[in-house]
């Protein structure tokens, strides 16, 4: 019997649960910021590739202002400040 592929939410849930398991009882710090940083860069990388590096299109898909997207791309060193 084949199982239904996990959706994105299930993948995140499983990864966070595995992270806590790996901590082996150690309490995490700044988990929210750490998770956002871990997710944001690969999200931007994939969206930019799918948008063929068109920042306006990528910003629209992400629901961001183009200037906000550009700032995030610079922060994650995906483009040079210019």
QUIRADA-V798517 format. One record per run of one state. SS is the DSSP state (h for helix, s for strand, l for the rest). FROM is the first residue (numbers start at 0). TO is the last residue. If there is no record, write none. Layout:
[[SS	FROM	TO] [SS	FROM	TO]]
//
This chain:
[[l	0	6] [h	7	22] [l	23	29] [h	30	49] [l	50	53] [h	54	61] [l	62	64] [h	65	74] [l	75	81]]
//
